[in-house]
Amino acid sequence: MNKKNSKSPKKGRQPLKRLIKYGDRYRVTIWQAIICSILNKIFDLAPPVLIGAAVDVVVKKQDSFIANLGITDIFQQLLFLCFLSLIVWGLESIFQYAYERLWRNLAQNIQNDLRIDAYSHLQNLELAYFEARSTGSLLAILNDDINQLERFLDVGANEILQVSTTVVIIGGAFIIATPEIAWMTLVPIPFILWGSLTFQKLLTPRYADVREKVSRLSDRLANNLSGITTIKSFATEAYEIERLKLESEAYSKSNQKAIAFSAAFIPLIRIVILIGFSGILLYGGMQAVEGTLAVGTYSVLVFITQRLLWPLTGLGQTLDLYQRAMASTNRVMDLLDTPIAIHPGNKSLPLDKIEGEISLNNVSFAYKNRQPIIDNLSLNIPAGKTIAIVGSTGSGKSTIVKLLLRLYELESGTITLDGQDIREICLGDLRRAIGWVSQDVYLFHGTVKENIAYGNPDASLKSIMMAAKLAEAHDFIINLPQGYDTIVGERGQKLSGGQRQRLAIARAILKSPPILILDEATSAVDNETEAAIAKSLVTITRNRTTIAIAHRLSTIRDADCIYVLEKGQIVERGRHEQLLAKQGIYASLWQVQTGGEFAG
């Protein structure tokens, strides 16, 4: 996968080729669908020929074309044509059922594969990718763009094949049967094809703009729904409606520009078709009157001309679907072609083999287009010990955690786990070894039980309840309407901040990792709950490497070592009492939080 994705995305290049290459696994199904579409159209074109043959029987009687096959009786000739009609209509129906089923199933399969592959690839991208893009734009790709592609495969692919088959079959038949007047029917076709290609070129940039506008609209809706509480608290509903109107109107105007061109296609093509049809009607009719063209042949020509040229008007809708689908294909394929910056590692790390010693050696890191936030940092965390990191906002505390989890890659230096570079460890194994309780708690829409067991879905209810008790969450859970089966709502919105934080701690406890990271894990709980959790943490952190990041110094005073971080560098280190005795930054912070109490 990584070898494939190491190349730069081929943005905007040959979307149809990119789609065909992606769908190569369905090559057999695609060919089956193509064959069924072509055969269906061949049998669909047969009725006008049968009508012409019937007219020929009525006019010429025993001298008809059917009579030349050995069937002289007129009734038997007509009966023979009825039998042929039954076969033709039956085969046409069978192949229509076959191609519709094949194309629709193919559309569903490719849609499903694309969505799963795109989402899987998205999950493997580094965190910086998500920070540079909105959730709404990514949702637009995963939903709307992939659905747009499905709509084309459902209908458009078959339409293109059937129109092409019609042109080839009827055009060839005209040239063979009536070469002297065939040109009248065939002359409009180059103009129609030229017009189609011209419209395609005009529509391509317009539909790319449509996809961009729908992405922005999706982004606005996703942001507003996520921030509905803030919108209500600031009474900005009217303001947000106006902002949504602007995005929606921009999308509408972009669509209107595309529609202005696509809607003009059919009326213009009809004029060209009229010229060809009128030529056959007039010139062929005169030849039939003069006896130089059989009446049956003339009737076939009139019917077939309409069957040949009229379907070409459908090219407008088909091209419309095609251009929308190709614009969407480029966006989906660009996502799939985005290189994965983080190497997945290749050395396994069994949980039962981890001791938990972590070392940061001369580590430096900067977010994109920003000053370094970690600068040549070195520290050692002994296995089974609890260390704390404190410092002002923006000093790099949480960044260290993200580097340890390899949510970002180091710019320089190394981080080792039990002496092994974490970049060489399988990414899944590394992250399974770490339990992270973030200050920004995220709960999924589901039950309390499901959220605690997230990452360990096979856990028993007894284990879940034990983890909840250690996190001081059990008491409030059993008082919820359905207890552990209570739905927490999207992002846990039905719970308080402190309740969400306790569920996050329970989730990390149930995971039972050899390394535990508590990033402001008790910032949203009251003092009484914090004290209770602190007691539980004595049990939770025993014989487990623990990194605690905190602003509340009271929560980390018992740590084996406390590191004070400023501007990405360690400026103080030691136990609580030692740091107070130094009368430095830590002591000043302690004084501010305790109102002047220096005693340890």
LUMMI-583444 format. One record per residue (C-alpha): x, y, z; residue number from 1. Coordinates in Angstrom, 3 decimals, padded with zeros to 6 digits, m for minus. Example, Ala and Ser with C-alpha at 12.3 -4.5 7.8 and 13.67 -1.06 7.14 Angstrom:
       east      north         up   num
    012.300   m004.500    007.800     1
    013.670   m001.060    007.140     2
This chain:
       east      north         up   num
    000.000    000.000    000.000     1
    002.692    002.442    000.946     2
    004.716    001.722   m002.139     3
    001.684    002.493   m004.196     4
    000.932    005.681   m002.315     5
    004.460    006.985   m002.269     6
    003.836    008.741   m005.565     7
    002.311    012.181   m005.794     8
   m001.408    012.294   m006.539     9
   m002.203    012.648   m010.247    10
   m004.759    015.351   m009.668    11
   m007.262    015.921   m012.468    12
   m005.729    013.487   m014.951    13
   m007.849    011.133   m017.072    14
   m010.563    010.290   m014.522    15
   m012.107    007.562   m016.710    16
   m008.770    005.712   m016.967    17
   m008.316    006.033   m013.226    18
   m011.795    004.576   m012.655    19
   m011.246    001.709   m015.115    20
   m007.926    000.878   m013.464    21
   m009.576    000.868   m010.041    22
   m012.391   m001.390   m011.289    23
   m010.001   m003.906   m012.860    24
   m011.023   m006.499   m010.262    25
   m014.503   m006.467   m011.842    26
   m013.215   m006.964   m015.382    27
   m015.330   m010.098   m015.996    28
   m018.514   m008.467   m014.712    29
   m017.841   m005.335   m016.758    30
   m017.439   m007.371   m019.946    31
   m020.600   m009.348   m019.189    32
   m022.520   m006.097   m018.694    33
   m021.087   m004.621   m021.917    34
   m022.044   m007.705   m023.957    35
   m025.575   m007.782   m022.527    36
   m026.049   m004.053   m023.249    37
   m024.928   m004.494   m026.865    38
   m027.062   m007.621   m027.463    39
   m030.093   m005.910   m025.933    40
   m029.684   m002.979   m028.328    41
   m029.229   m005.294   m031.325    42
   m032.522   m007.032   m030.581    43
   m034.123   m003.679   m029.776    44
   m033.288   m002.520   m033.315    45
   m034.926   m005.580   m034.923    46
   m038.654   m004.552   m034.736    47
   m038.389   m001.882   m037.503    48
   m036.868   m004.568   m039.746    49
   m039.768   m006.905   m038.918    50
   m042.228   m004.114   m039.702    51
   m040.531   m003.550   m043.053    52
   m040.699   m007.287   m043.754    53
   m044.422   m007.300   m042.917    54
   m045.041   m004.375   m045.269    55
   m043.037   m006.237   m047.912    56
   m045.298   m009.322   m047.464    57
   m048.481   m007.252   m047.744    58
   m047.286   m005.353   m050.835    59
   m045.407   m008.071   m052.748    60
   m047.249   m011.140   m051.398    61
   m045.656   m014.256   m053.033    62
   m042.727   m012.153   m054.281    63
   m041.710   m010.909   m050.850    64
   m038.319   m011.443   m049.223    65
   m039.840   m014.071   m046.873    66
   m041.257   m015.929   m049.883    67
   m037.737   m016.214   m051.269    68
   m036.870   m018.202   m048.121    69
   m039.368   m020.892   m049.200    70
   m042.503   m019.753   m047.349    71
   m044.960   m018.781   m050.088    72
   m048.263   m018.772   m048.224    73
   m049.010   m015.214   m047.007    74
   m050.530   m016.393   m043.704    75
   m047.495   m018.555   m043.015    76
   m045.197   m015.652   m043.883    77
   m046.954   m013.420   m041.341    78
   m047.008   m016.286   m038.826    79
   m043.254   m016.687   m039.347    80
   m042.768   m012.967   m038.647    81
   m044.856   m013.326   m035.459    82
   m042.612   m016.196   m034.370    83
   m039.489   m014.096   m035.071    84
   m041.048   m011.209   m033.121    85
   m041.606   m013.492   m030.129    86
   m037.945   m014.551   m030.190    87
   m036.689   m010.979   m030.670    88
   m038.830   m009.500   m027.877    89
   m037.997   m012.389   m025.571    90
   m034.237   m012.054   m026.094    91
   m034.439   m008.272   m025.805    92
   m036.205   m008.638   m022.439    93
   m033.739   m011.253   m021.186    94
   m030.707   m009.139   m022.055    95
   m032.318   m006.020   m020.600    96
   m032.840   m007.831   m017.298    97
   m029.254   m009.084   m017.462    98
   m027.588   m005.735   m018.216    99
   m029.655   m003.809   m015.663   100
   m028.808   m006.305   m012.963   101
   m025.120   m006.436   m013.915   102
   m024.652   m002.653   m014.190   103
   m026.557   m001.913   m010.992   104
   m024.745   m004.559   m008.994   105
   m021.457   m003.326   m010.447   106
   m022.356    000.229   m009.397   107
   m023.182   m000.938   m005.882   108
   m019.999   m003.000   m005.576   109
   m017.708   m000.256   m006.862   110
   m019.505    002.306   m004.708   111
   m019.055    000.123   m001.645   112
   m015.405   m000.661   m002.420   113
   m014.564    002.968   m003.131   114
   m016.167    004.180    000.093   115
   m014.445    001.512    002.209   116
   m011.079    001.977    000.470   117
   m011.293    005.771    000.667   118
   m012.219    005.683    004.337   119
   m009.531    003.095    005.131   120
   m006.944    005.216    003.336   121
   m008.196    008.298    005.134   122
   m007.669    006.614    008.505   123
   m004.043    005.906    007.616   124
   m003.236    009.527    006.788   125
   m001.387    011.671    009.294   126
   m003.239    014.046    011.607   127
   m001.900    017.072    009.702   128
   m003.997    016.030    006.683   129
   m007.206    016.378    008.699   130
   m006.119    019.663    010.230   131
   m005.698    021.134    006.740   132
   m009.173    020.005    005.587   133
   m012.692    020.357    006.850   134
   m014.819    017.426    007.956   135
   m017.566    018.548    005.592   136
   m015.342    018.382    002.501   137
   m014.198    014.866    003.402   138
   m017.797    013.790    004.020   139
   m018.742    015.198    000.600   140
   m016.127    012.928   m001.016   141
   m017.087    009.821    000.950   142
   m020.819    010.306    000.405   143
   m021.900    012.635   m002.385   144
   m019.008    012.100   m004.806   145
   m019.135    008.322   m004.533   146
   m022.943    008.366   m004.892   147
   m022.552    010.509   m008.024   148
   m020.311    007.843   m009.506   149
   m022.875    005.179   m008.678   150
   m025.582    007.108   m010.554   151
   m023.437    007.159   m013.693   152
   m022.650    003.432   m013.542   153
   m026.344    002.682   m012.955   154
   m027.486    004.406   m016.149   155
   m024.828    006.325   m018.072   156
   m022.435    003.511   m018.990   157
   m025.225    001.474   m020.583   158
   m026.544    004.528   m022.472   159
   m023.144    005.215   m024.026   160
   m022.808    001.583   m025.132   161
   m026.302    001.427   m026.597   162
   m025.964    004.687   m028.528   163
   m022.620    003.489   m029.925   164
   m024.150    000.135   m030.890   165
   m027.053    001.900   m032.594   166
   m024.741    004.057   m034.710   167
   m022.532    001.120   m035.750   168
   m025.362   m001.368   m036.507   169
   m027.749    000.984   m038.270   170
   m025.034    002.923   m040.047   171
   m023.570   m000.302   m041.379   172
   m026.990   m001.609   m042.429   173
   m027.747    001.630   m044.300   174
   m024.495    001.519   m046.214   175
   m025.120   m002.110   m047.223   176
   m028.853   m001.820   m048.029   177
   m029.156    001.639   m049.579   178
   m025.711    003.163   m050.158   179
   m027.173    005.828   m052.465   180
   m029.214    007.506   m049.689   181
   m027.410    006.269   m046.545   182
   m025.295    009.403   m046.447   183
   m028.385    011.485   m045.615   184
   m028.787    009.655   m042.345   185
   m025.092    009.462   m041.545   186
   m024.137    013.075   m042.308   187
   m025.623    014.496   m039.057   188
   m023.681    012.039   m036.870   189
   m020.241    013.733   m037.087   190
   m021.864    017.067   m036.205   191
   m023.649    015.483   m033.249   192
   m020.445    013.863   m032.007   193
   m018.500    017.104   m032.475   194
   m021.179    018.974   m030.536   195
   m021.080    016.336   m027.787   196
   m017.302    016.609   m027.380   197
   m017.504    020.413   m027.399   198
   m020.150    020.357   m024.703   199
   m018.040    017.908   m022.710   200
   m015.083    020.302   m022.712   201
   m017.316    023.200   m021.687   202
   m018.948    021.193   m018.906   203
   m015.775    019.737   m017.355   204
   m014.617    022.861   m015.447   205
   m018.197    023.777   m014.547   206
   m018.884    020.446   m012.880   207
   m015.539    020.546   m011.090   208
   m016.711    023.866   m009.649   209
   m020.063    022.290   m008.705   210
   m018.248    019.549   m006.724   211
   m016.177    022.201   m004.957   212
   m019.273    024.208   m004.030   213
   m021.137    021.182   m002.707   214
   m018.069    020.379   m000.596   215
   m018.217    023.842    000.992   216
   m021.945    023.517    001.589   217
   m021.434    020.135    003.251   218
   m018.683    021.650    005.371   219
   m020.959    024.471    006.547   220
   m023.740    022.037    007.472   221
   m021.361    019.692    009.324   222
   m019.830    022.581    011.303   223
   m023.190    024.056    012.237   224
   m024.677    020.750    013.354   225
   m021.592    020.012    015.476   226
   m021.713    023.486    017.004   227
   m025.477    023.747    017.478   228
   m025.116    024.336    021.232   229
   m022.766    027.276    020.666   230
   m025.093    028.688    017.996   231
   m028.034    028.567    020.382   232
   m026.086    030.004    023.312   233
   m024.997    033.006    021.238   234
   m028.436    033.360    019.620   235
   m026.808    033.392    016.174   236
   m029.390    031.232    014.395   237
   m030.286    034.022    011.934   238
   m026.599    034.730    011.271   239
   m025.916    031.069    010.521   240
   m028.943    030.851    008.234   241
   m027.554    033.773    006.230   242
   m024.130    032.109    006.005   243
   m025.771    028.872    004.890   244
   m027.790    030.801    002.304   245
   m024.573    032.193    000.822   246
   m023.051    028.711    000.481   247
   m026.288    027.226   m000.859   248
   m026.736    030.066   m003.372   249
   m023.127    029.672   m004.522   250
   m023.792    025.959   m005.116   251
   m027.047    026.772   m006.908   252
   m025.397    029.365   m009.167   253
   m022.570    026.981   m010.003   254
   m025.116    024.322   m010.920   255
   m027.089    026.819   m013.003   256
   m024.004    027.641   m015.071   257
   m023.533    023.949   m015.824   258
   m027.247    023.486   m016.524   259
   m027.238    026.432   m018.964   260
   m024.870    024.449   m021.202   261
   m026.223    020.942   m020.657   262
   m029.858    022.038   m021.240   263
   m028.964    023.600   m024.608   264
   m027.570    020.328   m025.935   265
   m030.789    018.478   m026.833   266
   m032.555    021.377   m028.644   267
   m029.479    021.983   m030.815   268
   m029.049    018.282   m031.588   269
   m032.752    018.020   m032.537   270
   m032.225    020.546   m035.329   271
   m029.405    018.452   m036.792   272
   m031.523    015.292   m036.476   273
   m034.432    016.989   m038.223   274
   m032.253    017.675   m041.272   275
   m031.272    013.998   m041.605   276
   m034.777    012.699   m040.946   277
   m036.362    015.135   m043.434   278
   m033.855    014.140   m046.101   279
   m034.739    010.439   m045.795   280
   m038.465    011.191   m045.595   281
   m038.447    013.339   m048.741   282
   m035.780    011.785   m050.951   283
   m036.516    008.185   m049.952   284
   m040.254    008.759   m050.411   285
   m039.753    010.032   m053.932   286
   m037.630    006.998   m054.777   287
   m040.338    004.672   m053.406   288
   m042.990    006.458   m055.517   289
   m040.818    006.155   m058.604   290
   m040.292    002.448   m057.905   291
   m036.527    002.601   m057.493   292
   m036.836    001.848   m053.743   293
   m039.040   m000.902   m052.313   294
   m041.906    000.313   m050.105   295
   m040.843   m002.089   m047.351   296
   m037.274   m000.837   m047.512   297
   m038.510    002.768   m047.397   298
   m040.607    002.071   m044.285   299
   m037.592    000.426   m042.625   300
   m035.419    003.427   m043.500   301
   m037.896    005.891   m041.983   302
   m038.237    003.895   m038.769   303
   m034.516    003.153   m038.515   304
   m033.512    006.752   m039.149   305
   m035.594    007.796   m036.184   306
   m034.119    004.932   m034.120   307
   m030.613    005.951   m035.157   308
   m030.700    009.696   m034.664   309
   m033.217    010.251   m031.887   310
   m031.273    008.348   m029.172   311
   m028.409    010.756   m029.803   312
   m030.480    013.441   m028.048   313
   m029.989    011.376   m024.910   314
   m026.285    012.112   m025.121   315
   m027.025    015.384   m023.337   316
   m028.242    013.672   m020.173   317
   m025.611    010.967   m020.496   318
   m022.824    013.540   m020.843   319
   m024.298    015.405   m017.904   320
   m024.069    012.256   m015.774   321
   m020.632    011.494   m017.180   322
   m019.153    014.905   m016.387   323
   m020.573    014.923   m012.868   324
   m019.218    011.412   m012.323   325
   m015.759    012.240   m013.693   326
   m015.496    015.353   m011.510   327
   m016.381    013.171   m008.537   328
   m013.998    010.419   m009.670   329
   m011.086    012.848   m009.672   330
   m011.837    013.926   m006.102   331
   m012.163    010.338   m004.838   332
   m009.048    009.158   m006.689   333
   m007.056    012.166   m005.503   334
   m007.890    011.096   m001.970   335
   m006.853    007.499   m002.668   336
   m003.618    008.715   m004.296   337
   m002.677    010.916   m001.334   338
    000.625    009.481   m000.052   339
    000.738    008.140    003.486   340
    003.464    010.045    005.296   341
    003.614    007.839    008.384   342
    005.407    004.534    007.880   343
    003.355    001.710    009.464   344
    006.402   m000.040    010.939   345
    007.273   m003.685    010.470   346
    008.251   m005.054    013.884   347
    005.551   m006.639    015.991   348
    005.254   m005.749    019.657   349
    003.269   m008.263    021.769   350
    001.603   m006.563    024.737   351
    002.826   m009.170    027.201   352
    006.444   m008.427    026.208   353
    006.297   m004.676    026.886   354
    008.059   m003.366    029.972   355
    007.253    000.270    029.256   356
    010.541    002.202    029.322   357
    010.271    005.287    027.109   358
    013.130    007.518    026.015   359
    013.037    010.739    024.028   360
    016.433    011.558    022.539   361
    017.112    015.020    021.067   362
    013.537    015.255    019.770   363
    012.509    018.296    017.709   364
    009.174    018.992    016.054   365
    007.251    021.891    014.483   366
    003.738    022.030    013.098   367
    003.522    023.032    009.444   368
    004.481    026.648    008.792   369
    005.074    027.291    012.499   370
    008.008    027.707    014.846   371
    009.376    024.548    016.551   372
    007.214    023.574    019.521   373
    009.599    020.823    020.716   374
    013.275    021.751    020.562   375
    016.014    019.156    021.085   376
    014.137    017.520    023.967   377
    015.524    014.515    025.861   378
    013.966    012.659    028.783   379
    013.723    009.122    030.111   380
    010.651    007.482    031.609   381
    011.544    004.303    033.534   382
    009.268    001.283    033.097   383
    006.436    001.111    035.619   384
    006.969    004.663    036.925   385
    004.663    007.664    036.915   386
    006.021    010.903    035.534   387
    004.231    014.218    035.154   388
    004.687    017.010    032.640   389
    003.568    020.526    033.496   390
    003.989    023.872    031.832   391
    002.150    026.800    030.344   392
   m000.281    026.477    027.444   393
    001.579    025.913    024.182   394
    004.734    024.637    025.838   395
    004.487    021.306    023.964   396
    003.031    018.965    026.592   397
    000.279    017.420    024.457   398
    002.553    017.406    021.397   399
    004.860    014.951    023.186   400
    001.886    012.600    023.574   401
    000.977    012.887    019.883   402
    004.568    012.149    018.898   403
    004.614    009.122    021.167   404
    001.406    007.856    019.536   405
    002.924    008.707    016.133   406
    000.027    010.923    015.183   407
    002.838    013.076    013.806   408
    006.329    012.104    012.682   409
    009.438    013.488    014.317   410
    011.515    016.037    012.439   411
    014.687    014.904    014.202   412
    015.714    012.722    017.111   413
    014.265    009.401    018.231   414
    011.672    008.037    020.611   415
    012.237    004.498    021.837   416
    010.045    002.012    023.670   417
    012.040   m000.583    025.550   418
    015.038    000.473    023.470   419
    013.272    000.051    020.124   420
    012.613    003.001    017.797   421
    008.840    003.482    017.716   422
    009.013    004.174    013.944   423
    010.018    000.534    013.466   424
    007.189   m000.843    015.605   425
    003.929   m001.815    013.868   426
    001.695    001.202    014.262   427
   m001.261   m000.838    015.507   428
    000.861   m002.613    018.120   429
    002.316    000.678    019.351   430
   m001.072    002.337    019.769   431
   m002.624   m000.737    021.367   432
    000.127   m000.542    023.985   433
   m000.917    002.979    024.986   434
   m004.073    004.070    026.772   435
   m004.700    007.762    026.155   436
   m007.201    009.837    028.092   437
   m007.332    013.124    026.213   438
   m008.509    016.447    027.620   439
   m010.772    016.631    024.561   440
   m012.920    013.591    025.310   441
   m014.726    012.056    022.336   442
   m017.615    009.684    022.916   443
   m019.365    007.905    020.073   444
   m023.114    007.892    019.586   445
   m024.094    004.711    021.381   446
   m024.561    003.323    024.872   447
   m022.413    003.953    027.923   448
   m021.412    000.300    027.825   449
   m020.332    000.491    024.167   450
   m018.241    003.600    024.804   451
   m016.395    002.098    027.770   452
   m015.778   m001.103    025.796   453
   m014.594    000.794    022.714   454
   m011.355   m000.865    021.612   455
   m012.264   m003.954    023.613   456
   m015.740   m004.885    022.298   457
   m015.646   m008.439    023.677   458
   m015.282   m007.252    027.278   459
   m017.785   m008.674    029.740   460
   m020.249   m006.448    031.572   461
   m018.467   m007.340    034.797   462
   m015.155   m006.016    033.427   463
   m016.866   m002.887    032.121   464
   m018.435   m002.200    035.505   465
   m015.124   m002.779    037.289   466
   m013.411   m000.234    035.021   467
   m016.260    002.221    035.631   468
   m015.889    001.826    039.411   469
   m012.155    002.512    039.252   470
   m012.902    005.634    037.200   471
   m015.520    006.763    039.753   472
   m018.158    006.510    037.018   473
   m020.293    003.597    038.222   474
   m022.453    005.611    040.620   475
   m023.618    008.167    038.064   476
   m024.050    005.482    035.381   477
   m026.510    003.397    037.396   478
   m028.559    006.543    038.003   479
   m028.947    007.164    034.258   480
   m032.358    006.243    032.725   481
   m031.152    002.928    031.259   482
   m027.959    002.567    033.258   483
   m025.137    001.124    031.161   484
   m027.514    000.900    028.170   485
   m028.194    004.656    028.154   486
   m027.506    006.368    024.820   487
   m024.946    009.136    025.378   488
   m025.737    011.076    022.167   489
   m023.320    012.320    019.533   490
   m019.984    013.243    021.147   491
   m021.597    012.357    024.492   492
   m023.718    015.510    024.490   493
   m026.236    014.040    026.957   494
   m023.540    013.860    029.635   495
   m021.678    016.528    031.561   496
   m018.003    017.229    030.916   497
   m016.997    015.450    034.114   498
   m019.115    012.404    033.262   499
   m017.584    012.193    029.807   500
   m014.112    012.411    031.293   501
   m014.792    009.598    033.742   502
   m016.072    007.376    030.915   503
   m012.871    008.111    028.979   504
   m010.809    007.050    032.009   505
   m012.891    003.876    032.325   506
   m012.313    003.166    028.635   507
   m008.536    003.447    029.102   508
   m008.638    001.281    032.239   509
   m010.579   m001.465    030.458   510
   m008.019   m001.438    027.658   511
   m005.443   m002.321    030.331   512
   m002.428   m000.986    028.408   513
    001.159   m001.211    029.703   514
    001.462    002.564    029.122   515
   m001.137    005.050    030.340   516
   m001.296    008.711    029.300   517
   m003.520    011.076    031.263   518
   m003.750    014.372    029.389   519
   m005.646    016.726    031.731   520
   m007.751    013.674    032.535   521
   m009.530    015.258    035.513   522
   m009.805    018.847    034.317   523
   m013.612    018.717    034.010   524
   m014.445    016.993    037.324   525
   m015.136    018.557    040.680   526
   m012.640    018.442    043.542   527
   m014.434    015.628    045.363   528
   m014.515    013.405    042.253   529
   m010.933    014.337    041.462   530
   m009.831    013.198    044.911   531
   m011.712    009.907    044.471   532
   m010.160    009.339    041.020   533
   m006.709    010.162    042.434   534
   m007.140    007.344    044.967   535
   m008.161    004.954    042.198   536
   m005.176    006.004    040.098   537
   m002.860    004.651    042.773   538
   m004.202    001.206    041.898   539
   m004.534    001.867    038.165   540
   m000.965    003.115    037.686   541
    000.752    000.482    039.812   542
    003.412   m001.358    037.744   543
    002.320    000.614    034.684   544
    004.285    003.355    032.923   545
    002.162    006.481    033.339   546
    002.534    009.949    031.836   547
    000.325    012.564    033.459   548
   m000.095    016.003    031.906   549
   m001.808    018.447    034.210   550
   m002.468    022.063    034.989   551
   m003.785    021.134    038.435   552
   m000.555    020.397    040.261   553
   m002.387    018.726    043.130   554
   m003.149    015.777    040.836   555
    000.499    014.987    040.093   556
    002.258    015.772    043.386   557
    002.888    012.058    044.027   558
    004.545    011.429    040.643   559
    007.965    009.752    040.661   560
    009.312    012.660    038.623   561
    007.838    015.948    037.433   562
    009.120    017.724    034.325   563
    008.487    021.424    033.799   564
    008.300    022.277    030.122   565
    008.719    025.747    028.622   566
    008.981    026.501    024.891   567
    009.612    022.856    024.063   568
    012.468    022.371    026.522   569
    012.720    020.948    030.023   570
    013.614    023.722    032.446   571
    013.050    021.858    035.745   572
    012.773    018.266    036.867   573
    012.406    016.425    040.157   574
    009.853    015.260    042.713   575
    007.205    017.612    044.056   576
    009.128    018.491    047.233   577
    012.394    018.983    045.351   578
    010.793    021.380    042.868   579
    009.158    023.402    045.648   580
    012.533    023.719    047.338   581
    014.071    025.142    044.148   582
    011.695    028.132    044.327   583
    011.498    028.132    040.505   584
    008.708    027.991    037.930   585
    007.012    024.971    039.506   586
    007.033    026.562    042.937   587
    005.494    029.725    041.481   588
    002.734    027.724    039.830   589
    002.080    025.864    043.067   590
    001.884    029.122    044.978   591
   m000.667    030.542    042.528   592
   m002.862    027.420    042.746   593
   m002.678    026.973    046.529   594
   m002.812    030.619    047.553   595
    000.719    030.853    048.910   596
    001.153    027.427    050.483   597
    004.686    026.125    049.828   598
    004.594    023.127    052.075   599
    004.746    019.804    050.313   600
